[in-house]
């Protein structure tokens, strides 16, 4: 590899820009195609030495050009190769035409391809740049390959997957492995694309690092190298007040568990002090379960304001189990000058008037972190959520700018976005994170990082990543309690590796 940062992602448009910049710098574009074809062929031979036939499906553009090079290299290696083309390859232009001429073998129409036992498909139909639904004849081939359960090696991305959004465009191959070039694309990490790519290999085809980094935008994978320099680390002279005081608001007596999960996660994640602010009817229910976490009765907005005036409080979490309604809104607006993680009921409480929330936190540096899942996102940002033309990162970025907040748009492909245009896709969370209480734990982990002085976007990004690491440590079958308990181990493991 060209020593590129592991977190780097390029959208299809950015990759096209890098290709143009490489050509302008004097690197022949056909030489890049040759290297790409050789890398794909090598991967196919290495992964599927038992193949009786490689069926190379070539599209009408440069992805198809890669396929013709693959076909030639495989044939030269002694493999049985059959090539099928979408459209007449005689009409190909540029590098794709040169690649077709280099194949110099027979080509059948795509409609003549019939999967058979022992086949391995090389999918070189569309790649990452597709922006429309696949044609019906391609969808029929995708269905036939899926029904036959034969392996697929995808060139750049499985055909039918959008490289920018990860969406399935009508139909898409489910690849056993995907070979992409220089960097991954957002579609490799965003769902459902991530689940359709199989194993992903990134091949260095010789575009210089300076060109790739110049073409890259502000979207990347959420990795520690982005924010680890700002991670709060305990110093020899640390004491609890220097490590911040996190306050977590509890709901009524029958709904106290969520706040305790957040509070425990905050304590495990390094906050020096954690207090649960509890309504009067829930004090006894909370007290019986708390030891290191402190307890404070806060019933009214007046009591909250008095507490804010007298206590050394660093950051707040409001929402888990709190209850939906005007009291939640009043408490949030009272905290408008404080670092706040707003989750669950706290988000839903502003469904009828999201502008009031956004206005309250509109000034100065970003201090609000919103952690909506799909439904909650739609309650605060209904127009953005409904726009099917936007990818998940694009939606998160629009929301972050509108709300002047760090957005944690939750899901199996969680996206973290900042009002300044940065966005990260998280990929380390295992499937078993989808369990009751997981979001409450995440809110507490982010709150602890805010309490220790980490900026909102970095705190959100680190919290999401550490949340995934804690789940991996806890293992399959974990509960939210297990996840909270492993938050500290996730932090310890990460800091040890830095």
C-alpha positions in Angstrom: 0.0 0.0 0.0 1.0 3.6 -0.4 1.0 4.0 3.4 -2.4 5.5 3.4 -4.2 6.1 6.7 -6.4 3.1 7.5 -9.4 5.2 8.3 -9.4 7.0 4.9 -12.5 6.7 2.7 -13.1 8.1 -0.8 -16.5 8.6 -2.3 -16.9 7.5 -5.9 -16.7 11.1 -7.0 -13.5 11.6 -5.0 -12.0 8.5 -6.4 -12.8 9.7 -9.9 -11.0 12.9 -9.0 -8.0 11.0 -7.8 -7.9 9.1 -11.1 -8.0 12.4 -13.1 -5.3 13.9 -10.9 -3.1 10.8 -11.4 -3.5 11.0 -15.2 -2.7 14.7 -15.1 0.4 14.0 -13.1 1.7 11.7 -15.9 0.5 8.3 -14.6 -1.1 6.5 -17.6 -4.6 5.6 -16.6 -4.4 2.3 -18.5 -1.5 1.3 -16.4 -3.7 1.7 -13.3 -6.3 -0.5 -15.0 -3.7 -3.2 -15.7 -2.6 -3.2 -12.0 -6.2 -3.4 -10.9 -6.9 -6.3 -13.2 -3.8 -8.2 -12.0 -4.8 -7.6 -8.3 -8.3 -9.0 -8.9 -7.1 -12.0 -10.8 -4.5 -12.8 -8.1 -7.2 -12.6 -5.4 -9.5 -14.8 -7.4 -6.9 -17.5 -7.9 -5.7 -17.3 -4.3 -9.2 -17.6 -2.9 -10.8 -20.0 -5.4 -8.1 -22.4 -6.7 -10.8 -25.1 -7.1 -12.8 -23.0 -9.6 -13.8 -25.0 -12.7 -14.6 -21.8 -14.6 -14.3 -18.1 -14.0 -17.3 -16.4 -15.5 -16.2 -12.7 -16.0 -19.2 -10.4 -16.3 -18.1 -7.1 -17.9 -20.1 -3.8 -17.9 -20.0 -0.9 -20.3 -17.5 1.2 -18.5 -14.1 1.1 -16.8 -15.3 -1.5 -14.3 -15.9 -3.7 -17.4 -12.4 -2.8 -18.6 -11.0 -4.2 -15.3 -13.0 -7.3 -16.1 -11.4 -7.8 -19.5 -7.9 -7.5 -18.0 -8.9 -10.0 -15.3 -10.1 -12.4 -18.0 -6.8 -12.1 -19.8 -4.6 -12.6 -16.7 -6.7 -15.6 -15.6 -6.5 -17.2 -19.0 -2.7 -16.7 -19.1 -2.5 -18.4 -15.7 -4.2 -21.5 -17.2 -7.7 -21.0 -15.8 -10.9 -21.7 -17.8 -12.4 -18.3 -18.5 -15.7 -17.3 -20.1 -16.5 -13.6 -20.7 -20.0 -12.1 -20.8 -20.7 -8.5 -21.7 -23.6 -6.1 -20.9 -24.0 -4.4 -24.2 -21.8 -4.6 -27.3 -18.2 -4.3 -26.3 -17.3 -3.0 -29.7 -18.7 0.4 -28.6 -16.4 0.7 -25.6 -14.2 3.8 -25.4 -10.9 4.8 -23.8 -9.2 2.4 -21.4 -12.1 0.0 -21.4 -11.7 -0.4 -25.2 -8.0 -1.0 -24.8 -8.7 -3.6 -22.1 -11.3 -5.4 -24.4 -8.7 -5.4 -27.2 -6.1 -6.9 -24.8 -8.5 -9.8 -24.0 -8.8 -10.8 -27.7 -11.0 -13.7 -26.8 -14.7 -14.6 -27.3 -17.3 -12.6 -25.6 -21.0 -13.7 -25.2 -23.9 -11.5 -24.3 -24.7 -11.3 -20.6 -28.1 -12.8 -21.2 -26.4 -16.0 -22.3 -24.7 -16.6 -19.0 -26.1 -19.5 -17.0 -24.5 -20.3 -13.7 -23.2 -23.8 -13.3 -21.5 -25.9 -10.7 -17.9 -25.0 -10.2 -18.3 -21.5 -11.4 -16.8 -18.4 -9.8 -18.3 -15.1 -10.9 -16.1 -12.1 -11.4 -18.5 -9.2 -11.1 -17.1 -6.4 -13.2 -20.5 -4.9 -14.3 -20.8 -1.6 -12.5 -18.6 -1.1 -9.4 -18.8 1.9 -7.1 -20.1 4.6 -9.4 -23.7 3.2 -10.1 -26.4 5.8 -9.2 -29.5 4.2 -10.7 -31.3 0.9 -10.3 -29.7 -2.0 -12.1 -31.3 -3.0 -15.4 -33.8 -5.8 -15.4 -31.4 -8.2 -17.3 -28.7 -7.6 -14.7 -31.2 -8.1 -11.9 -32.1 -11.4 -13.5 -28.4 -12.5 -13.5 -28.0 -11.4 -9.9 -31.0 -13.5 -8.9 -29.7 -16.5 -10.9 -26.3 -16.3 -9.3 -27.8 -16.0 -5.8 -30.1 -19.0 -6.4 -27.1 -21.1 -7.7 -25.1 -20.2 -4.6 -21.9 -19.8 -6.5 -19.0 -17.6 -5.3 -18.7 -14.0 -6.4 -15.6 -11.8 -6.6 -16.7 -8.2 -6.8 -14.6 -5.5 -8.6 -14.6 -2.4 -6.4 -18.1 -3.0 -5.1 -20.8 -5.6 -5.7 -22.8 -4.4 -8.7 -26.1 -2.9 -7.5 -24.5 -1.4 -4.3 -24.1 2.4 -4.3 -20.5 3.4 -3.5 -21.7 6.6 -1.8 -24.6 5.4 0.3 -24.3 1.6 0.5 -27.9 1.3 -0.6 -29.0 -1.6 -2.8 -30.1 -0.2 -6.2 -32.9 -2.6 -7.0 -30.8 -5.7 -6.7 -27.2 -6.4 -5.8 -24.7 -9.3 -5.8 -23.8 -10.8 -2.5 -20.0 -11.2 -2.9 -17.7 -13.6 -1.1 -14.9 -11.0 -1.5 -14.6 -7.5 -2.9 -11.4 -6.1 -4.3 -11.3 -2.3 -4.2 -8.5 0.1 -5.0 -6.4 2.5 -2.9 -9.1 3.1 -0.2 -12.5 1.8 0.7 -15.6 3.6 -0.3 -18.5 4.6 2.1 -20.6 1.8 0.5 -18.2 -0.7 1.9 -19.1 0.3 5.5 -22.7 1.5 5.2 -25.5 -1.0 5.2 -26.7 -2.9 3.4 -23.5 -2.6 1.4 -21.3 -3.8 4.2 -23.2 -7.1 4.4 -23.0 -7.7 0.7 -19.2 -7.1 0.2 -17.8 -10.2 2.0 -14.1 -9.9 2.8 -12.7 -6.6 1.5 -9.2 -6.3 0.0 -7.7 -2.9 -0.8 -5.3 -3.1 -3.6 -2.5 -0.5 -4.2 -2.6 0.3 -7.9 0.1 3.0 -7.7 -1.7 6.3 -7.2 0.6 8.4 -4.9 -0.5 9.1 -1.4 -0.4 12.9 -2.0 -3.1 12.5 -4.7 -5.3 10.3 -2.6 -5.2 12.5 0.4 -5.7 15.6 -1.7 -8.8 14.1 -3.3 -10.2 12.8 0.1 -13.1 14.7 1.8 -14.1 14.8 5.4 -15.8 11.4 5.6 -13.8 8.6 7.2 -14.1 5.5 9.2 -14.3 6.1 13.0 -10.9 5.1 14.2 -8.8 6.1 17.3 -6.1 7.8 15.3 -8.6 10.6 14.5 -9.4 11.5 18.1 -7.0 9.6 20.4 -4.8 12.7 20.9 -7.8 14.3 22.7 -8.7 11.2 24.8 -8.5 12.1 28.5 -5.8 10.0 30.2 -5.4 9.9 34.0 -2.2 11.7 35.1 -0.2 10.8 38.3 -1.7 13.8 40.0 -5.3 13.2 38.9 -8.1 13.4 41.4 -11.8 13.1 41.0 -12.6 16.7 40.5 -10.1 17.0 37.6 -11.7 14.0 35.9 -15.1 15.7 35.8 -18.5 15.4 37.4 -21.2 13.8 35.3 -24.9 14.2 36.1 -27.4 11.7 34.7 -31.1 12.4 35.0 -33.4 9.6 36.2 -37.0 8.9 35.3 -39.8 8.1 37.7 -39.7 5.2 40.1 -40.7 2.5 37.6 -38.2 3.7 35.0 -34.9 4.1 36.9 -32.8 1.4 35.3 -31.8 3.2 32.2 -30.3 6.1 34.1 -28.3 3.7 36.3 -26.9 2.0 33.2 -25.8 5.4 31.9 -24.3 6.4 35.2 -22.4 3.2 35.7 -21.0 3.4 32.1 -20.0 7.0 32.8 -18.2 6.0 36.0 -16.4 3.1 34.2 -15.4 5.5 31.4 -13.4 7.7 33.6 -15.6 10.4 35.0 -14.3 11.3 38.5 -17.8 11.7 40.0 -21.2 10.6 38.8 -24.5 11.7 40.3 -28.0 10.5 39.4 -30.4 13.4 39.6 -33.7 11.7 40.7 -37.3 12.9 41.1 -38.6 12.4 44.6 -40.6 9.3 43.9 -37.6 7.5 42.5 -35.0 8.3 45.1 -35.6 5.2 47.2 -35.6 3.0 44.0 -32.3 4.4 42.9 -30.7 4.5 46.4 -31.0 0.8 46.9 -29.0 0.1 43.8 -26.2 2.7 44.1 -22.8 2.6 45.7 -20.1 4.6 44.0 -22.6 6.6 42.0 -24.1 9.5 44.1 -27.7 10.5 44.3 -29.4 13.9 44.3 -33.1 14.7 44.5 -34.0 17.1 41.7 -37.8 17.4 41.1 -38.3 20.8 39.6 -36.6 23.2 37.3 -36.1 25.5 40.3 -34.2 22.8 42.1 -32.2 22.1 39.0 -31.2 25.7 38.6 -30.2 25.9 42.3 -28.0 22.8 41.8 -26.4 24.2 38.7 -25.5 27.4 40.7 -23.9 25.5 43.6 -22.4 22.3 42.3 -19.3 21.7 40.2 -21.0 19.8 37.4 -19.1 19.2 34.1 -21.6 17.4 31.8 -25.1 16.0 31.7 -27.0 13.0 30.2 -30.7 13.4 29.9 -33.2 11.1 28.2 -32.8 7.5 29.2 -36.0 6.5 31.0 -36.7 10.2 31.8 -40.2 10.4 30.4 -41.5 12.5 27.4 -43.0 15.9 27.9 -42.6 19.5 28.9 -40.5 18.7 32.0 -37.8 17.2 29.8 -37.9 20.2 27.6 -37.6 22.6 30.5 -34.7 20.7 32.0 -32.9 20.7 28.6 -33.3 24.4 28.1 -32.0 25.0 31.6 -28.9 23.2 30.5 -28.4 25.2 27.3 -25.0 26.5 28.4 -23.7 23.0 29.5 -22.2 20.0 27.7 -25.2 17.7 27.2 -25.9 14.3 25.8 -29.6 14.2 24.8 -30.9 10.7 24.2 -34.2 8.8 23.9 -37.1 10.5 25.7 -35.2 13.8 25.7 -35.0 13.8 21.9 -38.7 12.7 21.5 -39.8 15.5 23.9 -38.8 18.1 21.2 -40.7 16.4 18.4 -43.3 19.2 18.3 -40.7 22.0 18.5 -37.2 21.0 17.5 -36.4 24.6 16.6 -36.5 25.5 20.4 -33.8 22.9 21.0 -31.6 24.0 18.1 -31.9 27.7 19.1 -30.9 27.0 22.7 -27.6 25.4 21.7 -26.9 27.6 18.6 -24.2 29.8 20.1 -20.5 29.4 20.6 -18.7 26.0 20.5 -20.7 22.8 20.0 -21.7 21.4 23.3 -24.8 19.3 22.5 -24.6 15.6 21.5 -27.8 14.1 20.0 -27.9 10.3 19.9 -31.0 9.4 17.8 -31.9 6.0 16.3 -33.8 6.0 13.1 -37.2 6.8 14.6 -35.9 9.5 16.8 -33.9 11.1 14.0 -37.2 11.3 12.0 -38.9 13.1 14.9 -36.3 15.9 15.1 -35.5 16.0 11.4 -38.5 14.8 9.4 -37.7 16.4 6.1 -34.1 15.2 6.2 -35.1 11.7 7.2 -37.6 11.5 4.3 -35.1 12.5 1.6 -34.3 9.2 -0.1 -31.6 10.9 -2.3 -29.4 11.4 0.7 -27.0 8.9 2.2 -26.9 8.3 5.9 -23.7 10.5 6.3 -25.3 13.2 4.3 -28.4 13.1 6.5 -26.3 13.2 9.6 -24.3 16.2 8.4 -27.4 18.2 7.5 -28.9 17.5 10.9 -25.6 18.4 12.7 -25.5 21.8 10.9 -29.2 22.5 11.6 -28.9 21.6 15.3 -25.4 22.9 15.9 -24.8 19.6 17.6 -22.7 16.5 17.2 -25.1 13.8 15.8 -24.7 10.1 16.6 -27.1 8.6 14.0 -27.3 5.2 15.6 -27.7 1.8 13.9 -25.4 -1.1 12.9 -23.7 1.5 10.7 -23.7 4.4 13.2 -22.6 7.7 11.7 -21.2 10.5 13.8 -21.4 14.0 12.3 -20.2 17.5 13.3 -21.6 20.9 12.3 -18.2 21.7 10.7 -18.6 19.1 8.0 -16.7 16.1 9.5 -18.4 12.7 9.5 -17.3 9.3 10.6 -18.8 5.8 9.9 -18.4 3.4 12.8 -17.7 -0.3 11.9 -16.4 -2.0 15.0 -19.8 -2.7 16.7 -20.8 -6.4 16.7 -24.4 -7.5 16.0 -25.1 -8.3 19.7 -25.0 -4.6 20.4 -28.6 -4.6 19.4 -29.9 -5.2 22.9 -32.1 -3.4 25.3 -30.2 -0.7 27.2 -27.3 -0.5 24.8 -28.1 3.1 23.9 -28.3 4.1 27.6 -24.8 2.8 28.1 -23.5 4.7 25.0 -25.0 8.0 26.3 -23.2 7.5 29.7 -19.9 6.8 27.9 -20.1 9.9 25.8 -21.2 11.9 28.8 -18.1 10.8 30.7 -15.8 11.9 27.9 -17.6 15.3 27.8 -17.2 15.6 31.5 -13.5 15.1 31.2 -13.2 17.9 28.7 -13.3 16.2 25.3 -14.9 18.3 22.6 -18.4 17.2 21.6 -17.6 15.5 18.2 -14.5 13.8 19.4 -16.3 12.6 22.6 -19.2 11.3 20.5 -16.8 9.5 18.1 -14.7 8.0 20.9 -17.7 7.0 22.8 -19.2 5.1 19.9 -16.0 3.3 19.1 -15.4 2.4 22.8 -19.0 1.2 23.0 -18.3 -1.2 20.2 -15.0 -2.4 21.8 -16.8 -3.0 25.1 -19.4 -5.1 23.3 -16.6 -7.2 21.7 -15.0 -7.7 25.1 -18.4 -8.7 26.7 -19.1 -11.2 23.9 -22.2 -12.6 22.3 -25.1 -13.0 24.7 -24.1 -9.9 26.7 -26.7 -7.7 28.5 -26.5 -4.0 28.9 -25.2 -4.5 32.4 -22.3 -6.5 31.0 -21.7 -3.7 28.5 -21.6 -1.1 31.2 -19.1 -3.2 33.2 -16.8 -3.6 30.2 -16.7 0.1 29.4 -13.7 0.6 31.6 -11.8 -2.4 30.1 -12.4 -1.0 26.6 -10.9 2.3 27.7 -8.0 0.6 29.4 -7.3 -1.6 26.3 -7.3 1.3 24.0 -5.1 3.6 26.1 -2.6 0.7 26.5 -2.3 0.4 22.7 -1.7 4.1 22.1 
